[in-house]
Amino acid sequence: MTSTLKLGDIYIASFPFTSGQFSKPRPVLVLLDLHEDCLIARITSGLHTGLLDVPITEWRKAGLEKPSVARLTRLVTAEKTLLKLKIGALLPADLQAVRQAWNQHMRL
């Protein structure tokens, strides 16, 4: 995949476990297109547990199968070839919630 990705796109990708040894296909949220690579965040159906777990309120319209959160504490820079299938995109209100959480809690 070499096409341009947009903030808020949702794909199925091989997302690595913390150990880096294994991965499994799961929904991911595109945060940034880095030409050959991209910055992605894990999307999970796990409970909202932290300041950087952003609930996706319009999860069905975004292409997700169950209530989900974008987990902004689980970021990966990945080759675009790992993105297998685009399943949807965040709606404007959910995208704004992601931006707000990022801007409020991820300043350097």
Secondary structure in CASP SS format (residue, H / E / C, confidence):
PFRMAT SS
TARGET T0000
AUTHOR 0000-0000-0000
METHOD secondary structure of the structure
MODEL  1
M C 1.00
T C 1.00
S C 1.00
T C 1.00
L C 1.00
K C 1.00
L C 1.00
G C 1.00
D E 1.00
I E 1.00
Y E 1.00
I E 1.00
A E 1.00
S E 1.00
F E 1.00
P E 1.00
F C 1.00
T C 1.00
S C 1.00
G C 1.00
Q C 1.00
F C 1.00
S E 1.00
K E 1.00
P E 1.00
R E 1.00
P E 1.00
V E 1.00
L E 1.00
V E 1.00
L E 1.00
L E 1.00
D E 1.00
L E 1.00
H C 1.00
E C 1.00
D E 1.00
C E 1.00
L E 1.00
I E 1.00
A E 1.00
R E 1.00
I E 1.00
T E 1.00
S C 1.00
G C 1.00
L C 1.00
H C 1.00
T C 1.00
G C 1.00
L C 1.00
L C 1.00
D E 1.00
V E 1.00
P E 1.00
I E 1.00
T C 1.00
E C 1.00
W C 1.00
R C 1.00
K C 1.00
A C 1.00
G C 1.00
L C 1.00
E C 1.00
K C 1.00
P C 1.00
S E 1.00
V E 1.00
A E 1.00
R E 1.00
L E 1.00
T E 1.00
R E 1.00
L E 1.00
V E 1.00
T E 1.00
A E 1.00
E E 1.00
K H 1.00
T H 1.00
L H 1.00
L E 1.00
K E 1.00
L E 1.00
K E 1.00
I E 1.00
G E 1.00
A E 1.00
L C 1.00
L C 1.00
P H 1.00
A H 1.00
D H 1.00
L H 1.00
Q H 1.00
A H 1.00
V H 1.00
R H 1.00
Q H 1.00
A H 1.00
W H 1.00
N H 1.00
Q H 1.00
H H 1.00
M C 1.00
R C 1.00
L C 1.00
END
